[in-house]
Structures are given as C-alpha cells and as structure tokens.
Amino acid sequence: MPAAASFDATPDALSLLTPITRSSVNESVYQALRNKLMHGEYRAGQPLGIQYLADALGTSTMPVREALRRLVAQQGLEPLPNGTTRVPLITREKLVDIRRTRLLIEGTAIEWAAPNLSAAQLDELEGLAREITAARRTREG
C-alpha cells in the first residue's frame, strides 16, 4: 500500500482555511428570519404566517415554528391571541427605551475607544460624520 502524501501544515497554510460550520435546518430557518427582521424586511405589525414562511424557505412548518418560538422568546416577534406571530409595533416608549440604551452603550464604547484613536482615525471619523449629516439633510430636504 503506498504511503499517504504528506502535507506541510504550516501556520500560514492553515490560516487560509476557514472553519466549517454545521447548521441544522432549524438553525438555518432561525438565522434567515432573524436576518430579515434585523434588516427591516418585515414592517412593524406584519403578521408572519407559518405556512407562507415554510413555503418561501422551502422547508416544512416545524423548523419555522421553532424559529418563531425562539424569536418570540427574544422579543423580536410577538405572539397574537389567535396563534399567529407578528413583528412588534414600535411605540414611543420603546423608542425612548432603545435610545436611552444606545446612548449608554455607545457613549461608553466611545469613551473607551477615543484615547486609542490616532489623529488620522479621528479625522476620518469626522469626515464620515459630515457625510452622514449631509446625507440626512438631503433626504429630509
């Protein structure tokens, strides 16, 4: 029997490889729905039908039910009394809470990061902030 070819597994050669992740159908359905929610592809108040989602994702209803259950538990979706699920409505109170949370988290992140930024990085951030402000004015005007 011939000897197996050897492979020089140097750190450089190994760094070109990316780990293979196994994903169940349940996890794939969950990730797909989660990503669509996070990217705003469903509007607030929109009901999400199990059969419709299963058909759209090319799967049975069981992985969809499990994904919806997980998203309800994470408050990404809300259950309705008739057994369906919908995208939560955004109330003024929720927006205020989200704003307060983001200010705390992002303010702390900036406080920690700022001393480590170079002058060039600060200039770049300032330029990006100007671009964002100009884009918002254009959109609003």
Secondary structure, 3 states (H helix, E strand, C coil): CCCCCCCCCCHHHHHCCCCCCCCCHHHHHHHHHHHHHHCCCCCCCCEECHHHHHHHHCCCHHHHHHHHHHHHHCCCCEECCCCCEECCCCCHHHHHHHHHHHHHHHHHHHHHHHHHCCHHHHHHHHHHHHHHHHHHHHHHC
